[in-house]
Each structure stands twice: as structure tokens, then as C-alpha cells.
Amino acid sequence: MDRTHGGDWAAFEHEYGVPPLDFSASVSPLGVPEGVRAAVAAAAGEIDRYPDPDCRALRRAIAAHEGVEAAWVLCGGGASDLIYRAVQAVKPRRALVTAPCFGEYEAALEAADCEIVRYPLNTVFRLEEGVLAAIDETVDLVILCQPNNPSGVAVDPALLRRIAERCAAARCRLMADECFTDFLDAPDQYSCKPLLAVFPNLLMLKAFTKLYAMAGARLGYALCADEGFLDAMRRAGAPWAVSHLAQAAGVAALRETDYVERVRALVRTERALLSQRLAALGLRVVAGEANFLLFRCDTPLDAPLRRRGILIRRCGDFAGLDDTWYRAAVRTHGDNERLIAALTEVLA
């Protein structure tokens, strides 16, 4: 499978000698918060020491931010690191994922020699209650993305709770990836965080990658009330998975409340405008709720846009999609206008 996902700016820069306008990576269009830059610069003078292997200060900050106990927090080198750790800790024989979904779920499951069951989303990419019947005692792990990647469509909160109940009854682990939840218009309503205390089999993942534009820091965290399972995840990976610089960046990012509100407001406005502009070009646009949009176009777009200095995410490697599907991040108004102008030229 293509493991680059999106954001392979280095290949573009190597080929063209200049950085691209990157719509393939769905990160905050406002860039790294200034407070995070300052924290990393200050921490750079201490990189002669090993990082705290238990991320104590960062875990305390995350616990306060999320309103949970610090013992429920495990930090890792991005959400991808935690996905692999979780799979190794569960050691599933059979796992259920939606189709389409983030490719690293299946990659981690394949690495563990796990049978993968794909549950297809409906024609508007929404998960339906039929998934409940697919969760039985033969399934050891269920993985959901809230909202889904690459469609951006969220799981209904009532259905999410029923899935958690069904997983508990079937004695299987539920992993909910909430890396994009903060971009929803009402994130608290869609998060599974209130269910953590009720369902110790529930594991919730988040990352600093998207909301704070910290993809290069490789920093994420898991929340779970089952402290024994978190310890198994900790032992499933290498020590010192989170660098000293990343830990300092994470603590600083959690103080950036004004920045978060500006990002969410920008994405909310520009997502609607970009969706309208894409639809006006005759493209089928999925009604996504995150900081990216999935759309379909019969005309090949990747190479023509690259020649115009723009990267876009091809989605043919997602199960259930083909090469006519693309995903574009929601960026600033000026960037979005450049994308629309380029697409107008390509489709003319």
C-alpha cells in the first residue's frame, strides 16, 4: 500500500525545487502556534538529556485538558504509533474496520497477522446501525474514526454509544480515533470521551498533528480507563517514543485556546465555501464535517495539479474507493481560491 498518505512535500520539492501548496495533508491552515515555536526553541537547549520516558508533565497537561485522570493517558509518537501499539497489545485474531477508512488501521492489523473484516459505509459515507450485527464474539477489535477519514462524516453519537455497548457485551476492544473530532462544529457532542469511565474496553486516540499543525513533531495520546491495557500498549513499543522537544511542544499547544478557536472558525467558514466551489465545477462532493473534503472527479487531477504546484490526496488506495476520488484539505481562503482556479483550468 502507499504509506505516504498525504503531505509528501519532500518528493515534490526534490522534483521541482520549490515547496508545494499542499492540500494532501489535512493540518491546521494557520501553521504552528507561536507559543509552540517558542517552547520548542527553549527546550532545544536541553536535548543533551534523554526525554522523560513517562511524559509526566505532558500527561498531567493532557489530563487537565481532557478532564481525565493522568493514569488514563499514554503518549506516543503520533496516533500511528499508538495504533500499532494498541493492535500489538490486543493481539486480535479478527478485527472490524469501516470501508473506506484510514489505511494505517489495516496496515497495523496485517502486521499482526489479523483477519480484517470490512464494514462498508453507505452511499453518503455514513455508518449505519447494521454494523452492530457485525460485532460478535468472533471479533476482538473494532476500529472507528470519528469523523471518518477520508469522508469527514461523523458517527451519530447515539450509534457510537450502542457500538460501545455491543463491544462490551461481545468482550472486544473498541478503538475510536478522534484525531479530527475537534474540527466538528460540536466536538463535545461527538466525542466518546464521556464513555471512557463507563466502558474500560474503550480506547480513544488523539494527536497534535492536525489541530496544531504539528505533523513533524510526531505526538499523539491515548485515553483509556483500563490502566492495565495502557501498560500493555506502553510495553508494546520502544522506550523514549516521545522526544523532549515534542513533549515541550505538546504542553505549550494545550495552552493555545485562542489559536484553536481561530482555526475552528476558519475551517467552518472555508469548508462551506470550498464545498460550494467544488460542486459548482460539477464534482460530487461528500458532505464532510472535518477539515478536509472528499470529492469525485472523472478527470485525472494529480499530475495536472502537481504541474501547477499543488498537491492533492489521491484516494484510490482506500478500500471502497477508486482513482476518481480525491481528498483536499481546507486551507486559507487564498489557498482555496488557488485550488479552485487550478481545477477550473484542468477541467476546462
C-alpha positions in Angstrom: 0.0 0.0 0.0 1.0 3.6 -0.4 2.3 4.6 3.0 2.8 8.3 2.3 -0.9 9.1 2.9 -0.5 12.8 2.1 1.9 15.6 2.7 4.8 14.1 0.7 6.2 17.6 0.1 9.7 16.3 0.1 9.3 14.3 -3.1 7.7 17.4 -4.7 10.4 19.7 -3.6 13.1 17.3 -4.8 11.4 17.2 -8.2 10.6 20.9 -8.6 13.0 22.6 -6.3 10.3 24.6 -4.6 7.7 23.8 -1.9 4.2 22.9 -3.0 0.8 24.3 -1.9 -0.1 21.1 0.0 -3.8 20.1 0.1 -2.9 16.5 0.6 -2.2 16.9 4.4 -5.2 17.8 6.5 -3.5 20.0 9.1 -4.3 23.5 10.5 -4.0 26.1 7.8 -2.7 28.6 10.3 0.6 26.9 10.8 2.3 26.1 14.1 1.2 28.3 17.0 3.8 30.9 18.1 3.7 29.6 21.7 4.7 26.1 20.4 7.6 27.5 18.4 8.8 29.4 21.4 8.6 26.3 23.6 10.5 24.1 21.2 13.2 26.8 20.9 13.5 26.9 24.7 13.6 23.1 25.0 16.3 22.8 22.4 19.0 23.7 25.0 18.1 20.6 26.9 18.3 17.9 24.2 21.5 16.6 25.6 19.3 14.7 28.1 17.1 11.7 27.5 13.4 12.7 27.4 11.1 11.7 30.2 10.0 8.2 29.3 6.7 8.6 31.1 5.9 12.1 29.7 4.9 13.2 33.2 4.4 16.9 32.6 2.7 16.3 29.3 0.4 13.6 30.7 -0.6 16.0 33.5 -1.4 18.7 31.0 -3.4 16.4 28.8 -5.3 15.0 31.8 -6.2 18.6 32.9 -7.2 19.5 29.3 -9.3 16.4 28.8 -10.7 16.2 32.3 -9.5 12.7 33.0 -7.0 11.1 35.3 -3.4 11.2 34.4 -3.2 7.4 34.8 -5.6 7.2 31.9 -3.2 8.9 29.5 -0.5 7.3 27.3 1.6 9.4 25.0 3.1 8.2 21.8 4.9 9.2 18.6 1.8 10.3 16.8 -1.5 8.5 16.5 0.0 6.0 14.1 2.5 4.8 16.8 -0.4 4.3 19.2 -2.5 2.4 16.6 0.3 -0.1 16.2 0.9 -0.3 20.0 -2.8 -0.9 20.5 -3.0 -3.7 18.0 0.1 -5.4 19.5 -1.5 -5.1 22.9 -4.8 -6.6 21.9 -3.3 -9.3 19.6 -6.6 -9.6 17.7 -7.4 -12.6 15.6 -10.2 -10.8 13.9 -10.9 -7.1 13.6 -13.6 -4.9 12.2 -13.0 -1.7 10.3 -15.1 0.5 8.1 -14.6 0.9 4.4 -13.2 3.3 3.5 -11.0 4.2 6.5 -7.5 5.3 7.4 -5.0 2.9 5.9 -2.8 2.5 8.9 -5.5 0.6 10.7 -5.3 -2.2 8.2 -1.5 -2.0 8.0 -1.2 -2.5 11.7 -3.7 -5.4 11.7 -1.8 -7.0 8.8 1.4 -6.7 10.7 -0.2 -8.6 13.5 -1.5 -11.3 11.1 -5.1 -10.4 11.9 -8.1 -11.2 9.8 -9.7 -8.0 8.7 -13.5 -7.6 8.3 -14.5 -4.5 6.3 -17.9 -3.0 7.0 -18.9 -0.7 4.1 -20.3 2.7 4.7 -23.5 3.7 3.0 -23.7 5.8 -0.3 -23.2 9.0 1.7 -20.4 7.5 3.7 -22.3 7.3 7.0 -22.1 4.4 9.4 -25.4 2.7 9.9 -26.7 0.6 12.8 -26.3 -2.6 10.7 -22.7 -2.5 12.0 -24.0 -3.7 15.4 -24.8 -7.2 13.9 -21.3 -7.4 12.6 -19.8 -7.1 16.1 -19.9 -10.5 17.8 -17.8 -12.8 19.9 -15.5 -13.6 17.0 -14.4 -10.0 16.8 -11.5 -9.0 19.1 -11.1 -5.3 18.0 -13.4 -2.7 16.4 -11.8 0.4 14.9 -13.7 3.6 14.2 -12.6 7.0 13.0 -14.7 9.9 14.4 -15.2 11.7 12.0 -14.2 9.2 9.3 -11.1 9.7 7.2 -11.3 10.2 4.2 -15.0 11.1 4.1 -15.1 13.5 7.0 -18.6 12.2 8.0 -19.1 11.7 11.7 -20.7 8.7 13.5 -24.0 9.6 15.2 -23.3 9.8 19.0 -26.3 7.6 19.8 -24.9 4.9 17.5 -21.4 5.3 18.9 -22.7 4.5 22.4 -24.6 1.5 21.1 -21.4 0.3 19.4 -19.6 0.7 22.7 -22.3 -1.3 24.5 -22.2 -4.0 21.8 -18.4 -4.3 22.0 -18.6 -4.6 25.8 -21.2 -7.4 25.5 -19.0 -9.1 22.9 -15.9 -8.7 25.1 -13.9 -6.9 22.3 -11.8 -3.8 22.4 -13.2 -0.6 20.7 -10.6 1.9 19.4 -12.0 5.3 18.5 -9.7 7.6 16.5 -10.6 11.2 17.3 -7.8 13.0 15.6 -10.3 15.1 13.6 -13.1 15.4 16.2 -12.0 18.9 17.2 -12.9 20.2 13.7 -16.5 19.3 14.1 -19.0 22.1 14.7 -20.0 20.5 18.1 -17.0 18.3 19.0 -18.1 17.6 22.6 -21.3 16.0 21.3 -19.5 13.6 19.1 -16.6 12.6 21.3 -16.6 9.2 23.0 -14.7 10.7 26.0 -17.8 10.6 28.3 -18.0 6.9 27.7 -14.4 6.1 28.9 -15.5 5.8 32.6 -18.4 3.5 31.6 -16.5 1.2 29.1 -13.0 0.3 30.2 -12.7 -1.6 26.9 -12.8 1.7 25.0 -9.6 3.3 23.8 -9.7 6.8 22.4 -6.9 8.3 20.3 -6.0 11.9 19.6 -3.0 13.7 18.1 -1.4 17.2 18.0 -0.8 16.7 14.2 -4.0 18.1 12.8 -5.3 20.8 15.1 -2.0 22.4 16.0 -0.2 21.8 12.6 2.5 19.7 14.5 2.8 16.8 12.0 6.6 17.0 12.2 6.6 16.7 16.0 5.0 13.2 15.9 2.9 13.5 19.0 -0.3 11.8 20.0 -2.0 10.3 23.0 -4.4 7.6 24.0 -7.1 7.7 26.7 -8.4 4.6 28.4 -9.8 3.8 31.9 -8.1 0.3 31.7 -4.7 1.2 33.1 -3.5 -2.4 32.6 -4.2 -2.2 28.9 -2.4 1.2 28.6 0.6 -0.5 30.3 0.5 -3.3 27.7 0.5 -0.6 25.0 3.5 1.1 26.6 5.4 -2.2 26.6 4.4 -2.9 23.0 6.6 -0.1 21.7 10.1 1.2 22.0 11.1 3.4 25.0 11.5 7.2 24.6 8.9 7.3 21.9 8.2 11.0 22.5 11.1 13.3 22.2 11.9 16.1 24.7 11.1 18.7 22.0 7.7 17.0 21.3 6.8 16.9 24.9 7.5 20.6 25.4 5.6 21.4 22.2 2.6 19.4 23.5 2.4 21.2 26.8 2.6 24.6 25.1 0.0 23.6 22.4 -2.6 22.9 25.1 -2.4 26.5 26.2 -3.3 27.8 22.7 -7.0 28.2 23.3 -7.4 31.3 21.2 -5.5 29.7 18.3 -7.9 26.7 18.4 -10.9 28.9 18.2 -9.4 30.8 15.2 -8.6 27.5 13.4 -12.1 26.1 14.0 -13.8 29.3 12.9 -11.7 29.5 9.7 -12.3 25.8 8.9 -16.0 26.1 9.5 -16.3 29.1 7.0 -13.9 27.9 4.4 -15.2 24.3 4.4 -18.6 25.5 3.3 -17.2 27.8 0.7 -14.8 25.2 -0.7 -17.6 22.7 -0.9 -19.8 25.1 -2.9 -17.0 25.9 -5.3 -16.1 22.3 -5.9 -19.7 21.4 -6.5 -20.0 24.3 -8.9 -17.3 22.7 -11.0 -19.6 19.7 -11.4 -17.8 17.5 -8.9 -19.5 15.2 -6.4 -18.6 16.5 -3.0 -19.2 14.5 0.2 -20.8 16.5 3.0 -17.8 16.2 5.2 -17.7 17.8 8.7 -13.9 17.9 9.3 -11.0 20.0 7.9 -11.0 18.2 4.5 -13.4 17.3 1.8 -13.7 14.1 -0.2 -14.9 14.5 -3.8 -15.1 12.6 -7.0 -13.9 13.6 -10.5 -13.6 11.5 -13.6 -10.8 13.7 -15.0 -7.3 12.7 -13.6 -6.2 15.6 -11.3 -3.0 14.5 -9.6 -0.5 15.2 -12.3 -2.1 18.4 -13.7 -2.3 19.9 -10.3 1.3 18.9 -9.5 2.4 20.8 -12.6 0.6 23.8 -11.1 2.4 23.5 -7.8 -0.4 21.9 -5.9 -0.6 18.5 -4.1 -3.9 16.8 -3.6 -4.6 13.4 -1.9 -5.5 10.6 -4.4 -7.8 8.1 -2.7 -7.7 5.1 -4.9 -5.7 3.2 -2.1 -8.7 3.5 0.3 -10.8 0.3 0.4 -14.1 1.1 -1.3 -12.8 4.0 -3.4 -11.1 4.2 -6.8 -8.8 6.6 -8.5 -11.7 9.0 -9.3 -11.8 10.0 -5.7 -9.7 12.8 -4.1 -9.4 14.5 -0.7 -8.5 18.1 -0.3 -7.7 19.9 3.0 -9.5 23.0 3.9 -6.9 25.8 3.9 -7.0 29.6 4.0 -9.3 31.5 1.7 -6.5 32.5 -0.6 -5.1 29.0 -0.8 -8.6 27.5 -1.5 -9.1 30.0 -4.3 -5.8 28.9 -5.9 -7.0 25.3 -5.8 -10.3 26.3 -7.4 -8.5 28.3 -10.1 -6.2 25.4 -10.9 -9.1 22.9 -11.0 -11.0 25.3 -13.3 -8.1 25.3 -15.7 -7.7 21.5 -15.6 -11.4 20.8 -16.1 -11.9 23.4 -18.9 
